Amino acid sequence: MSTEHSKLLIIGSGPAGYTAAIYAARAMIEPTLVSGIQPGGQLTITTDVENYPGFADPVMGPWLMEQMQKQAENVGTKIVYDTITKADLSQRPFRLEADSGTVFTADTLVIATGAQARWLGLPSEQDLMGAGVSACATCDGFFYRNKEVVVIGGGNTAVEEALYLANLASKVTLVHRRDSLRAEKILQDRLFQNPKIDVVWDSQVDEILGGGTPKAVTGVRLKNTRTDELSELSTDGVFVAIGHAPSVELFKDQLTLKPNGYLETAPDSTKTSIPGVFAAGDVTDDIYRQAVTAAGMGCMAALEAEKFLAEHEATSTKQAAE
């Protein structure tokens, strides 16, 4: 079993992880980044990215992540293609075990493990992902200007997505499996007052319809949860808005979580409940969940880790001198 030590270990390879790596490497911290089970994060399942600053034309999500990875490597990040399976944050250096058997120890840690959108689990959903099926209205709503879309869900996320899409689409249909919404009252009021939004109650998506070359969504088959009756609704896009699950399994018994399960950080900071451990991106951000905000938090985490290391080394030097 090999052991590797670094002053800063970064877990996760989305925009937050790579940006933290870029800043830390340029500060001569020599960070190690462990890529995780999905190198590149959620952007690798995103086709056209139109809202990341710096590109006049849309870019492919996988290409953008590849560029971030190369940039991180070029400035001195060591990237390891492995998955952390165990973490012990009870003492410093922190000790983490990987799937390969390698043990990583680190003076500071940046957790950038992200969050996964919750999906319906339909084969047609996977088949049409990026071809009319999305889990992010802010990311993909632009492509549905003056088109008809369906939003699935009944919580705050679903209602917020529907309201956002109503500014772009010609018609929005919210499909909910119950007869009332779970969203906050103020959001519900806005939804019901919007003339472009219809609600289909007591219904769940039985199948997402589509095909062709190139592949495209053409509609949804709905099943009434009370009567089992099937119906079809034509649409150009389907937005699944049944929530996100932050990847916190490794840390939930060691770090303080928000009530909704995301990692808690100090206000205006990426500091977690353990000194020297920082969280950036979708693992802690339950509000914005954008690539650009994740990158910004990655920058913050690296700067805070650099400051923590400098202060700790100064203390150690002082103690040694005494």
Buried (B, 14 or more C-beta within 10 A) or exposed (E): EEEBEBBBBBBBBBBBBBBBBBBBBEBEBEBBBBBBEBBBBBBBBBBBBEBBEEEEEBBBBBEBBBEBBEBBBEBBBBBBEBBBEEBBBEEBBBBBBBEEEBBBBBBBBBBBBBBBBBBBEBEBBEEBBEBBBBBBBBBBBEBBEEBBBBBBBBBBBBBBBBBBBBEBBEBBBBBBBEEEBEBEEEBBEBBEEBEBBBBBBBBBBBBBBBEEEEBEBBBBBBBBBEEEEEEEBEBBBBBBBBBBEBBBEBBEEBBEBEEEBBBBBEEEEBBBBBEBBBBBBBBBBBEEBBBBBBBBBBBBBBBBBBEBBEEBEEEEEEEEEE
